[in-house]
Amino acid sequence: MDPAMLAGIILIIGIVILIALGAPIAIAIGLPSVVALIAVMGVEPAVFVSAQQMFTGANSFSLLAIPFFVLAGQLMNTGGVAARLIDAAKVVVGRMPGSLAQTNVVANALFGSVSGAAVASAAAVGGILGPRQRKEGYDPAFASAVNVASAPSGMLIPPSNTLIVYSLASSTSVATLFAAGYGPGVVWMLACLVMVWVAAKRRPELVGSDNGAARGELTLAVALRTLLAAVPAVFMMVIVIGGLVAGFFTATESAVIAVVYSLILGFIYRELTVKKLPAVILSATRTTAVVLLLIAVSGVLGWVLAYATIPQFISTALLGVSSSPIVVLLLMMLALLIVGMFMDPTPAILIFTPIFLPVALELGVDPIHFGLMLTFNLCLGTITPPVGVILFVGARVGRMKVEPVITRLLPFYVPLVTGLLLIVFVPQISMFIPNLLGMSSE
C-alpha cells in the first residue's frame, strides 16, 4: 500500500475511534498522528518528527496572547466587571418585552467584547441574572436557553482566542481578524435579540411578569450613573482592540495590557483581592494548558495531513461535486456543522482549516472572511449536544437538566443558522471594517 494512503487511513480511523471512545481530544489527535508516522517511517524518525512538529506548532510569539487573554477574562470575571456590564446592558434594553432575557443577550456580547471567553461569560452573566429571572417568574429552561444561545458571541467579538487560533492555522493577520469579528458578532447578538422578542410576544408565560413596563422607574440620572460605572470596563476594549488595529502594539502586547488593566480595575472595584489571585491564576493556567497542548499536537497532525495529501484529496472531491461556489460552500458548512457537534472549536479549527481553506481560496473566498464563517459555524457546535460545552455550563449555572434547556434552545437555531448563511454569502458583513481601515488579509 502507498505510504501516504496508509498514513491517512491510520490517522482518520484512529481519530474517529478515540473520539467515539471519549478520549481527551489532544490524545485523539496526537496518538493516531504518531502511530501513522511510525507506520510509514519507523519508530526513531517518527519520534523525532513528532517532537519537532509539536515544538514548532507551539513555538509562536503570537500564541502568548492566548494565556494573557484567558487570564484577563478570569480577572474580569472575579473583579466585578460582569456585574457592571449587566447593569449597563439593562439600561440599553430594559424597556423591551423580556427585558432581563434581552439584557442577558447584550451582557454576553459586552462581556465577550472585553474578555473573549464565551464559557466564562455564560457562567458569570447567567449566575448573576438567573436569580433575578426566577424572581420575575421566567421559565427556568427558557432563561438558561437564552444564556446559552447568546454566550458564543464572545467567541466572535474581539478579543477572541478562537480567532487567534485560526490566525495561527491560516497564517493570517490577528488584527484583521479582530476587525472582521465585529460584524458576525453583532449578527449573532441580533439573532438572539430577535428570537427573545418573538418568544416574549408570542409566549409571554416564558418571561413571567417581565414585560418591560416594570423598568419604567429607571430615571435618566440612574441610567447615566449605571452607564458611567461600566465605562472603565468597556474602555478596555477601546485600548486593547483600538491599539491593535491602529498598529500601536501586537496581539500579544495587547493581551498583556488587558491583564494589567483588568487587574487594576478589579482592585479599584474592590472585588478582586490578593487572596483570590492564586485561584484565578490557577484556573487560567489550566485553560491555557489545554489549548496549547491541542495546538502542539496539531503540529504533528498537520504534518501527517500534508504527507497523506488529504487536503488535496478533499479539495478535489469537493470541487468535483459541483462547479458552483454556492454548492461547495454549503457542503463545507454542513460538514463543519456536523463536526462542531462532536468537537470543540479549537481542535476543529486546527484540523479543518488546512483541509477546507485551500478549497475556499480556490473559490475566491478571502481567508479572513472564511475564518469568520468557520468560527461562526463552530460556535453553533458549542451550544449543540452531545459535546456543546456552553450548553452544559449554561444548564448547570441555571440549575437545570440539559434536556429541557435543549427544548427551549431549538427555536434559536433558526435565526442563528440564518445568520450563518448571511455571513457565508454576504462577505461585507465580515469585511466591511477591515476594508474601511485598509487592512490586509496577510
C-alpha positions as CSV (number, residue, x, y, z in Angstrom):
1,M,0.0,0.0,0.0
2,D,1.1,3.5,-0.8
3,P,2.7,5.0,2.4
4,A,0.7,8.2,2.1
5,M,-2.5,6.3,1.9
6,L,-1.6,4.1,4.8
7,A,-0.8,7.2,7.0
8,G,-4.2,8.7,6.0
9,I,-6.2,5.6,6.8
10,I,-4.5,5.2,10.2
11,L,-5.0,8.8,11.0
12,I,-8.7,9.0,10.1
13,I,-9.7,5.7,11.7
14,G,-7.6,6.4,14.9
15,I,-9.2,9.9,15.4
16,V,-12.7,8.6,14.8
17,I,-12.3,5.7,17.2
18,L,-10.7,7.7,20.0
19,I,-13.3,10.5,19.8
20,A,-16.0,7.9,19.9
21,L,-14.4,6.3,23.0
22,G,-14.4,9.7,24.7
23,A,-10.6,10.1,24.8
24,P,-9.3,13.6,25.5
25,I,-9.2,15.5,22.2
26,A,-5.4,16.1,22.4
27,I,-4.9,12.3,22.7
28,A,-7.4,11.6,20.0
29,I,-5.4,13.9,17.7
30,G,-1.9,13.2,18.8
31,L,-1.8,9.4,19.2
32,P,-3.1,8.5,15.7
33,S,-0.7,11.1,14.2
34,V,2.3,9.5,15.9
35,V,1.1,5.9,15.0
36,A,0.7,7.0,11.4
37,L,4.2,8.3,11.3
38,I,5.6,5.1,12.9
39,A,3.8,3.0,10.3
40,V,5.5,4.9,7.4
41,M,8.9,5.9,8.7
42,G,9.8,3.7,11.7
43,V,9.9,4.5,15.4
44,E,13.0,6.7,15.8
45,P,12.3,9.1,12.8
46,A,8.6,9.2,13.9
47,V,9.5,10.2,17.5
48,F,11.9,12.8,16.2
49,V,9.5,14.3,13.7
50,S,6.6,14.3,16.3
51,A,8.7,16.1,18.9
52,Q,10.0,18.6,16.3
53,Q,6.5,19.4,15.0
54,M,5.0,19.7,18.5
55,F,7.7,22.2,19.3
56,T,7.2,24.1,16.0
57,G,3.4,24.1,16.4
58,A,3.6,25.8,19.8
59,N,6.6,28.0,19.1
60,S,4.8,31.1,18.0
61,F,5.1,34.5,19.7
62,S,1.5,35.4,18.8
63,L,0.3,32.4,20.9
64,L,1.4,34.2,24.0
65,A,-1.7,36.3,23.5
66,I,-3.9,33.3,24.5
67,P,-2.7,32.8,28.1
68,F,-2.9,36.5,28.7
69,F,-6.4,37.0,27.3
70,V,-7.5,33.9,29.3
71,L,-6.1,35.4,32.4
72,A,-7.7,38.8,31.7
73,G,-11.0,37.1,31.3
74,Q,-10.6,35.3,34.6
75,L,-9.6,38.6,36.3
76,M,-12.6,40.4,34.9
77,N,-15.0,37.6,35.9
78,T,-13.7,37.7,39.5
79,G,-13.2,41.5,39.7
80,G,-16.8,42.7,39.3
81,V,-16.7,43.7,35.6
82,A,-19.5,41.3,34.6
83,A,-22.0,42.9,37.1
84,R,-21.4,46.4,35.8
85,L,-21.7,45.3,32.2
86,I,-25.0,43.6,33.0
87,D,-26.3,46.8,34.6
88,A,-25.3,48.7,31.5
89,A,-27.0,46.2,29.2
90,K,-30.1,46.5,31.4
91,V,-30.2,50.3,30.7
92,V,-30.0,49.7,26.9
93,V,-32.7,47.1,26.6
94,G,-34.6,47.5,29.9
95,R,-37.9,48.6,28.4
96,M,-38.3,45.7,25.9
97,P,-40.5,42.7,26.5
98,G,-38.5,40.0,28.2
99,S,-36.1,42.7,29.3
100,L,-34.0,40.5,31.6
101,A,-33.5,38.0,28.7
102,Q,-32.6,40.8,26.4
103,T,-30.2,42.1,29.0
104,N,-28.7,38.6,29.1
105,V,-28.0,38.7,25.3
106,V,-26.4,42.2,25.4
107,A,-24.4,41.5,28.5
108,N,-22.9,38.3,27.0
109,A,-21.9,40.3,23.9
110,L,-20.4,43.1,26.1
111,F,-18.6,40.6,28.4
112,G,-17.2,38.8,25.3
113,S,-16.0,42.1,23.9
114,V,-13.7,42.6,26.8
115,S,-12.8,39.0,27.8
116,G,-13.1,36.8,24.7
117,A,-14.3,34.0,26.9
118,A,-17.7,32.6,26.0
119,V,-17.8,29.9,28.7
120,A,-16.8,32.4,31.4
121,S,-19.5,34.8,30.0
122,A,-22.2,32.1,30.3
123,A,-21.1,31.4,33.9
124,A,-20.8,35.0,35.0
125,V,-23.8,36.5,33.3
126,G,-26.1,33.5,33.9
127,G,-25.0,33.4,37.6
128,I,-26.0,37.0,38.1
129,L,-29.2,37.2,36.1
130,G,-30.5,33.7,36.8
131,P,-31.9,34.6,40.3
132,R,-33.4,37.8,39.0
133,Q,-35.2,36.0,36.2
134,R,-36.6,33.4,38.6
135,K,-37.9,36.2,40.8
136,E,-39.7,37.6,37.7
137,G,-41.3,34.3,37.0
138,Y,-39.3,33.3,34.0
139,D,-39.5,29.7,32.7
140,P,-36.2,28.4,34.0
141,A,-35.4,26.4,30.9
142,F,-36.0,29.4,28.7
143,A,-33.8,31.6,30.8
144,S,-31.0,29.1,30.6
145,A,-31.5,28.7,26.8
146,V,-31.2,32.5,26.3
147,N,-27.9,32.5,28.2
148,V,-26.6,29.5,26.3
149,A,-27.6,30.8,22.9
150,S,-26.1,34.3,23.4
151,A,-22.8,33.4,25.1
152,P,-20.9,32.4,21.9
153,S,-21.0,36.0,20.6
154,G,-17.9,36.4,22.8
155,M,-16.0,34.0,20.5
156,L,-16.6,36.3,17.6
157,I,-16.4,39.8,19.1
158,P,-12.7,40.5,19.7
159,P,-10.6,39.8,21.6
160,S,-11.2,36.2,20.6
161,N,-8.9,33.3,21.4
162,T,-10.6,31.3,18.7
163,L,-9.7,33.8,16.1
164,I,-6.1,33.8,17.3
165,V,-6.0,30.0,16.8
166,Y,-7.4,30.5,13.3
167,S,-4.7,33.1,12.6
168,L,-2.1,30.5,13.5
169,A,-3.6,27.8,11.4
170,S,-4.1,30.0,8.4
171,S,-1.1,32.4,8.6
172,T,-3.5,35.4,8.5
173,S,-3.4,38.7,10.5
174,V,-4.8,38.7,14.0
175,A,-5.6,42.4,13.8
176,T,-7.5,42.0,10.6
177,L,-9.4,39.0,12.0
178,F,-10.3,41.0,15.1
179,A,-11.6,43.9,13.0
180,A,-13.6,41.4,10.9
181,G,-15.1,39.8,14.0
182,Y,-17.5,42.7,15.0
183,G,-19.9,42.2,12.1
184,P,-20.5,38.5,12.7
185,G,-20.6,39.1,16.5
186,V,-23.4,41.7,16.0
187,V,-25.3,39.3,13.7
188,W,-25.2,36.6,16.4
189,M,-26.4,39.1,19.1
190,L,-29.2,40.5,16.9
191,A,-30.4,36.9,16.0
192,C,-30.8,36.2,19.7
193,L,-32.4,39.5,20.5
194,V,-35.0,38.9,17.7
195,M,-35.7,35.4,19.0
196,V,-36.2,36.6,22.6
197,W,-38.5,39.4,21.4
198,V,-40.6,36.9,19.3
199,A,-40.8,34.5,22.3
200,A,-41.8,37.2,24.7
201,K,-44.6,38.4,22.4
202,R,-45.9,35.0,21.4
203,R,-45.4,33.2,24.7
204,P,-45.5,35.7,27.5
205,E,-45.6,32.9,30.1
206,L,-41.9,32.3,29.3
207,V,-40.9,35.6,30.7
208,G,-43.3,35.8,33.6
209,S,-44.1,39.4,34.7
210,D,-41.1,40.8,32.9
211,N,-42.9,42.7,30.1
212,G,-40.5,45.7,30.2
213,A,-43.0,48.0,31.8
214,A,-41.5,47.4,35.2
215,R,-38.4,49.1,34.1
216,G,-40.2,52.5,33.9
217,E,-38.8,53.6,37.2
218,L,-35.3,53.9,35.6
219,T,-34.6,57.6,35.6
220,L,-32.2,59.4,33.3
221,A,-29.8,60.1,36.2
222,V,-29.7,56.4,37.3
223,A,-29.2,55.3,33.7
224,L,-26.3,57.7,33.3
225,R,-24.7,56.6,36.5
226,T,-25.0,53.0,35.5
227,L,-23.5,53.6,32.1
228,L,-20.7,55.6,33.5
229,A,-19.9,52.8,36.0
230,A,-19.4,50.4,33.1
231,V,-17.3,52.8,31.0
232,P,-13.9,51.7,32.6
233,A,-14.7,48.1,31.6
234,V,-15.8,48.9,28.0
235,F,-12.8,51.3,27.7
236,M,-10.5,48.3,27.9
237,M,-11.9,47.2,24.5
238,V,-11.0,50.6,23.1
239,I,-7.5,50.4,24.4
240,V,-6.8,46.8,23.5
241,I,-8.5,46.5,20.2
242,G,-8.1,50.1,19.1
243,G,-4.3,49.9,19.8
244,L,-4.0,46.6,18.0
245,V,-6.0,47.7,14.9
246,A,-4.1,51.0,14.8
247,G,-0.8,49.1,14.9
248,F,0.4,50.6,18.2
249,F,1.1,47.1,19.6
250,T,0.8,43.4,18.7
251,A,-1.9,40.9,19.8
252,T,0.5,39.6,22.5
253,E,1.2,43.1,23.8
254,S,-2.5,44.0,23.8
255,A,-3.2,40.8,25.8
256,V,-0.6,41.9,28.4
257,I,-2.2,45.3,28.6
258,A,-5.6,43.6,29.1
259,V,-4.3,41.7,32.1
260,V,-2.8,44.8,33.7
261,Y,-5.9,46.8,33.0
262,S,-8.3,44.2,34.4
263,L,-6.1,43.6,37.4
264,I,-6.2,47.4,38.3
265,L,-9.9,47.5,37.6
266,G,-10.6,44.6,39.9
267,F,-8.7,46.3,42.7
268,I,-10.5,49.6,42.1
269,Y,-13.8,47.9,42.2
270,R,-12.6,46.2,45.5
271,E,-13.9,42.8,44.3
272,L,-10.5,41.4,43.5
273,T,-8.1,40.7,46.4
274,V,-4.6,39.4,46.7
275,K,-6.1,36.2,48.3
276,K,-8.2,35.5,45.2
277,L,-5.3,35.8,42.8
278,P,-3.8,32.3,43.2
279,A,-7.1,30.7,42.3
280,V,-7.6,33.0,39.3
281,I,-4.1,32.3,38.0
282,L,-4.5,28.5,38.5
283,S,-7.8,28.5,36.6
284,A,-6.3,30.5,33.7
285,T,-3.3,28.1,33.7
286,R,-5.4,25.0,33.4
287,T,-7.4,26.5,30.5
288,T,-4.2,27.7,28.7
289,A,-2.5,24.3,29.2
290,V,-5.4,22.5,27.4
291,V,-5.4,25.0,24.5
292,L,-1.6,24.9,24.0
293,L,-1.4,21.1,24.2
294,L,-4.0,21.0,21.4
295,I,-2.0,23.4,19.3
296,A,1.2,21.4,19.9
297,V,-0.2,18.1,18.8
298,S,-1.9,19.7,15.9
299,G,1.5,20.4,14.5
300,V,2.1,16.7,14.2
301,L,-1.4,16.3,12.7
302,G,-0.7,19.0,10.1
303,W,2.5,17.2,9.0
304,V,0.7,13.9,8.6
305,L,-2.2,15.5,6.7
306,A,0.2,17.2,4.3
307,Y,2.2,13.9,3.9
308,A,-1.0,11.9,3.2
309,T,-2.2,14.7,0.8
310,I,-5.6,14.6,2.5
311,P,-6.3,18.4,1.9
312,Q,-5.7,18.0,-1.8
313,F,-7.9,14.9,-1.9
314,I,-10.8,16.6,-0.2
315,S,-10.3,19.7,-2.3
316,T,-10.5,17.7,-5.5
317,A,-13.6,15.8,-4.2
318,L,-15.5,18.9,-3.2
319,L,-14.7,20.8,-6.4
320,G,-15.6,17.7,-8.4
321,V,-19.1,17.6,-6.8
322,S,-20.2,20.9,-8.4
323,S,-18.7,23.9,-10.2
324,S,-21.0,26.2,-8.2
325,P,-19.2,28.0,-5.4
326,I,-22.6,28.2,-3.5
327,V,-23.0,24.4,-3.5
328,V,-19.4,23.8,-2.4
329,L,-19.6,26.4,0.4
330,L,-22.9,24.9,1.6
331,L,-21.3,21.4,1.6
332,M,-18.4,22.7,3.7
333,M,-20.7,24.5,6.1
334,L,-22.8,21.4,6.5
335,A,-19.7,19.3,7.2
336,L,-18.5,21.8,9.8
337,L,-21.9,21.9,11.5
338,I,-21.7,18.2,12.0
339,V,-18.0,18.4,13.1
340,G,-19.0,21.1,15.6
341,M,-21.5,18.9,17.3
342,F,-18.7,16.5,18.3
343,M,-15.6,18.7,18.6
344,D,-14.7,21.9,20.4
345,P,-13.8,24.9,18.1
346,T,-10.1,25.0,18.9
347,P,-9.2,21.4,17.7
348,A,-11.8,21.7,14.9
349,I,-10.1,24.9,13.6
350,L,-6.7,23.3,13.8
351,I,-7.8,20.2,11.9
352,F,-10.1,21.6,9.3
353,T,-8.5,24.9,8.4
354,P,-5.7,23.2,6.4
355,I,-8.3,21.0,4.8
356,F,-11.0,23.5,3.8
357,L,-9.1,26.8,3.4
358,P,-7.4,25.7,0.1
359,V,-10.9,24.9,-1.2
360,A,-12.2,28.3,-0.1
361,L,-9.2,30.0,-1.7
362,E,-9.8,28.1,-4.9
363,L,-13.4,29.5,-4.9
364,G,-12.0,33.0,-4.4
365,V,-13.1,33.4,-0.8
366,D,-10.9,35.8,1.3
367,P,-9.1,33.9,4.1
368,I,-10.3,36.4,6.6
369,H,-13.9,36.0,5.5
370,F,-13.5,32.2,5.6
371,G,-12.1,32.4,9.2
372,L,-15.3,34.2,10.3
373,M,-17.7,31.8,8.6
374,L,-15.7,28.9,10.0
375,T,-15.7,30.4,13.6
376,F,-19.4,31.3,13.4
377,N,-20.2,27.8,12.2
378,L,-18.3,26.1,15.0
379,C,-19.8,28.5,17.6
380,L,-23.1,26.7,16.9
381,G,-21.4,23.4,17.9
382,T,-20.7,24.9,21.4
383,I,-24.4,25.1,22.1
384,T,-25.3,21.8,20.5
385,P,-25.3,18.3,22.1
386,P,-23.5,16.0,22.5
387,V,-20.3,18.0,23.2
388,G,-21.7,21.6,23.4
389,V,-19.6,22.9,26.4
390,I,-21.6,26.2,26.7
391,L,-24.8,24.2,26.7
392,F,-23.7,22.2,29.7
393,V,-22.2,25.1,31.5
394,G,-25.4,27.2,31.0
395,A,-27.6,24.4,32.2
396,R,-25.5,23.9,35.3
397,V,-25.5,27.6,36.1
398,G,-29.2,27.7,35.6
399,R,-29.6,24.7,37.9
400,M,-31.4,22.8,35.1
401,K,-31.1,19.5,33.4
402,V,-29.9,19.7,29.8
403,E,-32.9,18.2,28.2
404,P,-35.5,20.9,28.9
405,V,-32.9,23.6,28.1
406,I,-32.4,21.9,24.6
407,T,-36.1,22.0,24.0
408,R,-36.2,25.8,24.6
409,L,-33.0,26.3,22.7
410,L,-34.2,24.7,19.4
411,P,-36.0,27.9,18.1
412,F,-32.8,29.8,18.4
413,Y,-31.1,27.7,15.8
414,V,-33.4,29.2,13.1
415,P,-32.2,32.8,13.3
416,L,-28.6,31.6,14.1
417,V,-28.4,29.3,11.1
418,T,-29.9,32.2,9.0
419,G,-27.1,34.4,10.4
420,L,-24.5,31.8,9.3
421,L,-25.9,31.9,5.8
422,L,-25.7,35.7,5.8
423,I,-22.1,35.5,7.0
424,V,-21.2,33.0,4.2
425,F,-22.9,34.7,1.3
426,V,-22.6,38.4,2.3
427,P,-18.9,38.9,2.7
428,Q,-19.2,42.6,3.5
429,I,-20.6,41.7,7.0
430,S,-17.2,40.5,7.9
431,M,-15.0,42.5,5.6
432,F,-16.6,46.0,5.9
433,I,-14.4,47.2,8.8
434,P,-11.1,45.7,7.5
435,N,-11.8,47.2,4.1
436,L,-12.7,50.5,5.7
437,L,-9.4,50.5,7.6
438,G,-7.5,49.3,4.6
439,M,-6.3,46.2,6.4
440,S,-4.7,43.3,4.5
441,S,-5.6,39.6,4.8
442,E,-1.9,38.8,5.3
